[in-house]
Each structure stands twice: as C-alpha cells, then as structure tokens.
Amino acid sequence: MKSFAIVGSGAVGSYYGGRLAEAGHDVRFLMRTACEMVKKTGLKVESSDGDFFLPEVNCARTSEELGKVDVVIVAWKATSNEHFEKVITPLLHGDTIILTLQNGLGNIEALGNLFGIHRVLGGMCFVCINRIEPGLIRHTACGNIVMGEAKPGITPRLEEMVEIFESAKVKCSAVEDFGEAQWRKLVWNVPFNGLCITEGGIDTGVLLAMPDGEKRVRDLMKEVTQIAWALGYEIEDEYIDFQIERTYPMEDYKPSSMLDFVNGNPVEIEAIWGEPWRKAREAGVEVPNLTILYGLIKSMVASRVSQW
C-alpha cells in the first residue's frame, strides 16, 4: 500500500489524505473546482490534534491524471455514488483496495457490485470537521476511524491499513464485524444530523439546549439500536449515554448534513435515514420517530424550505 487516491477531497478526504501525505505517503487528491487554487496555496489543516500545512499537493481534476494506485479512499457524499464506475475504474490495477469512509448504509454493497467485494474495506470516521474554504480544513474534535472488511473477519491487509493510519497520527482500530460499526455511527448520525436539519439549521449545542432536545435525540437513538438488535447487532443502552455525553462538549458543532441542507447541496437522505428505515420495515421494528424524521427531511430537501 504505497500510493493512495482520495476520491472526494472535501473536509474528510482532505483531512485524512493530508495526514497520510504529511506522513510521507504518495497521496493523490481528486479535486474539481478547487484544484488550481490548492496547487497554488497548498493544504492547511487547523486541527485539535496539531495543525499542519502541505505546501505542495498532488491533485488533479480527473482520475486519468492521477493514474492507478494501490488504495482508493472514497470520501465523497453517498449522493455521488452514481459516479463510482466512471471515477474509480481508471484508478484500479489488479490488486487495488477500495476503502470507503462514507456515512450510512449501502456504500460497501454498491462498490462490491461494481468492482468485486474482495476489494472493499469499510471505514467509519468519528470526527468533527468542516471545510472552511478550498485548501483550509478545520478539525475541532475526535478523529478516530473504525475499519473492517466487507465480510466479518480480521485480515492482514486490514491490520496493515490500520497501521498506516496510526503511523499518520490518526487513531484507528480494526473491528471483526464492520456492520455493527456502521450501526453504532448511525446512532449519532440519525438524530443529530436529522434534527439539526428539521429544526431549521441549528448546531448540536442548540439542539441539546432545547427543552425536549435531549429526549428527542434519545428516542431516535433508541429506535436505531432496536433496528440494530433485530439485525443481530447488540448495541448496549449505555452506548446512547456515551454518545450524548460526548456531544455536549462539542457545543456549537454543525453536522455535515445540516450544512449540506443549508448550503443547498445534496443531502445523504437515503444512506443515513432511508436505508435504516427500510431495514426497520423489513425486520418488523416499529420506528415512529424515524418515520416522521425521514419523511420531514425528504419534504424539506425537496422544497428547500427555509426556517431560519
């Protein structure tokens, strides 16, 4: 694993790709509109784990310019998955690994269907991060990644990938069953991303300060864990407490989906809320709060209703 291509060089892709590049790896960033600017100004990361600056960034507008690599890291929104085949194919050689760092459900399966499930690793990023402007990333809290194979098991290549990220100052761990890791992240993403949208584009601090804010978050978290249990993933009740407690210190953190909504960008509706809702229906789990939230987000995104 000597060369890496970052597909989706927004906040997440730029941060983790930047860490790998800072550690001396051959990292190539696929960028569109920001490419020329970043070539001139470099990549600056303001991080709670230590700021760093890359004066020279290997970036290009097309996959063909980047060339074939050993690892493709997918960090774009799931709303762009329709472009998987066109963008990723030119980056692959016979043994290329694809690591998806995307939110929600369905991404691993989509990549596996196109390129072979044997190529695919999954990663869940637990991080507070935003792109302030092209070439400037602000990382304010957390930053760890949980990685796993598409099929349960710890493999040598998974362990090697974890070691690479660890050596790049990224806290990283491997899990036996990545499916459970996905559901654990949904425990946070479903309520906080969702309610921060439906309450009019607010941050996590404002949400938790509302009279019923924490209760609404907890109710949604409980429904997500109930779906997970029905699918065989035993997420303990204490995990809900942990997620609430870790969010209070974030104060004014703005979830990425809320920012996407406010800025008029595509929102990962199906990956974060739609797929869990459908899994609940298939498993016969009643999820009244998720049903309302999913429907409201779809309606708001469709009409771009402004409530602030």
Secondary structure, DSSP 8 states (H G I E B T S, - for coil): --EEEEES-SHHHHHHHHHHHHTT-EEEEE-STTHHHHHHH-EEEEETT--EEESS--EESSHHHH---SEEEE-S-GGGGGGHHHHHGGG--TT-EEEE---SSSHHHHHHHHH-GGGEEEEEEEEEEEEEETTEEEEEEEEEEEEEESSSS--HHHHHHHHHHHHTT--EEE-S-HHHHHHHHHHHHHHHHHHHHHTTS--HHHHHHSTTHHHHHHHHHHHHHHHHHHTT----HHHHHHHHHHHGGG-S---HHHHHHHTT----HIIIIIHHHHHHHHHT---HHHHHHHHHHHHHHHHT----
